[in-house]
Amino acid sequence: MPTPAASCGFEQLAVGQEAAFETELTDRDIDAFAALSGDANPLHVEPAFARDRGFPDRVAHGAHLVALASRLVGMHLPGRDALLLAVQASFTAPVHPGTRLTVTGTVDQLSDGVRSAILKLRVTETGTGRLLARGKLTVGFTDRGRAGTPGYG
C-alpha cells in the first residue's frame, strides 16, 4: 500500500521549512518515462548511442526530474492539498541509471494574498551531494468546498 500524502495546509507552512525524499533512478524508470512521454530519443533509450556521445550510459529525461518535483509537492511538502502551478528548473549534470537521488524542497516565500508558496528545489546525488538539478516550484492550495484555484481561470 502506498504511503499516504502529507497534509500540510498553507497556514502550517513557514519559510525555511524543508522536506526531502530519496529514490533510485533505474533503467526501468527511464523506459517507463520514455513510454509515458513518447520521448524515445536514443540518448535516453540506447546505451550505445549515449556512450557514443560521451556519456557513460543513457541519460534520464530532465522532465523525469520535474516529475520527481511533482512527487515532492504532492506527497511530501505540502502534500495532498497542494497543486503545482509552475516549475522553473535547470539541469546541472546528467543523471544515469543506478543513480540514487535526494529530492529536496524548501519553503522560500509565502503569499497570503493568493495563498501560494514558492519552494526552492534541489535534486542531488545521494551520498556525494553533487547537484543535478535546481529550480523553483510555485504551489497553490486546494480547499474543501472552495470554488476556485489560484492560477486557474
N, C-alpha and C positions, 0 to 999 in steps of 0.2 A: 504494500500500500504506500502511495507517495506521501512524503512529508507535507503536512498542511502549510499553507501560506501564512507568513507572519501577518499580523494585523496591527499596524501602527498608523493611526489616523494623523491628519495634518497637525492637530493640536498637540500630539505627543512627540513631534519632531523637534530637534534642536540642532542649530548649526554646530558642526563638528561630529555629530552622531555618525557612526560608521557600521557597516555590515559587510561581510565577505563570505565567499564560499570557494571551495576548491573542486576542480574537476579535471579529469584527464581527457585530452582530445585524442581520439582513436581513429584508425583507418575507417572503421565502420561509421563513425560520426561524420567524417568527411564525405563518404559515399552517400550517406543518408541526406546530408545537406545538399550535395550536388543534385540528387534526385528530386528533392523538395523544391529547390530554387530553379532547377533547369540549367544551372551554370556548370557545365561539364568541360570547362576549359581544361586542356591537358595538363596545365600547371597544377591543377587541383586533383586530377584523377589518374594521371600516368606518372609513376615514379621515375621512369627512364627519361621522360620529357623534362621533368623538373631537374633531374641530375644534369642533363644536357645543357640546362640554362644556368647551372652553377649552384643549385640548391642541393643539400644532402638528401632530400626526399621531397615528396609533393608538399604543397603549401595549402594550409587551410584557408578557406574563404574569409575575407575580412568581415563579410556580413554574418558569418558564423559567430564571430566575437561580439558583434552587435546583438545577436540573438541571446548570447550569454548575459549581456547587459539587460535585456528584457527579462531574463530569468531573475536577475538581481532585484529589479524593481518589483516584479510581480510576486516573487516568493520570499524575499528577504528584507528589503528596505524600499518602500514602506510595506509592501505586501498586497493583500487581497483587495484593498480599497483604492489602489493606485492605478493610474492609467498613464502609460508612457506617451508623452505628447511630442517630444522632439529629441533627436540624437545628433550630437556633434562628436565625431570620432576621428582619430588619426591612428594609423598603424605604424609602429616604430620598428618592428622586427618581424620576420616571417615566423609562422607557427607551423610546426611539423607534427605528424602523428607521434604519439607517445609523450608529448609534452604535457606536464602537469601544470595547470593554470590556477592562479588565485585571482578571482574577480572581486574587486572592492569598490564600494560606493560610499562616499562621504557627503553628508548634507553640507552644501556650500552657501545656499541662500534660501530664504523662505519669504514668500509674498502673501501676506494676509489678504490683500485686496482681491486677488484671484485664486487664493488657496492653492498655490503651486509651490513646488520645491525644485531647486536645481542641485543635482548631485554631481560631484566630481567622480569620474570613472577611471579606474586603473586596472589593467589586466597585466599581470606579471607572471613570470615563470616561478612556480613554487620552488622554494629552496634557494635559488640564486637571486631572486628579486629582480631579474632582468625585465625591463619594461617592454611590453609587447604592443600595448595599445593604451590610449588615454582619451578622455573626452569629457563631455558634459551631457547630462540627461535632464530634460525638463519633465517633471512629473505633475500630473493633475490628480485630483481625488474624486472618487465617486461617493455619493452619499445616498443612503437608502431613502427612497421617496422624493429625491430631488430631481427635478426635470431637466436640467441642463448639465453639460460637462464643459469645463473650461477648454478652450481651444477648438471646440466643435461648434458649427452653427452657421 
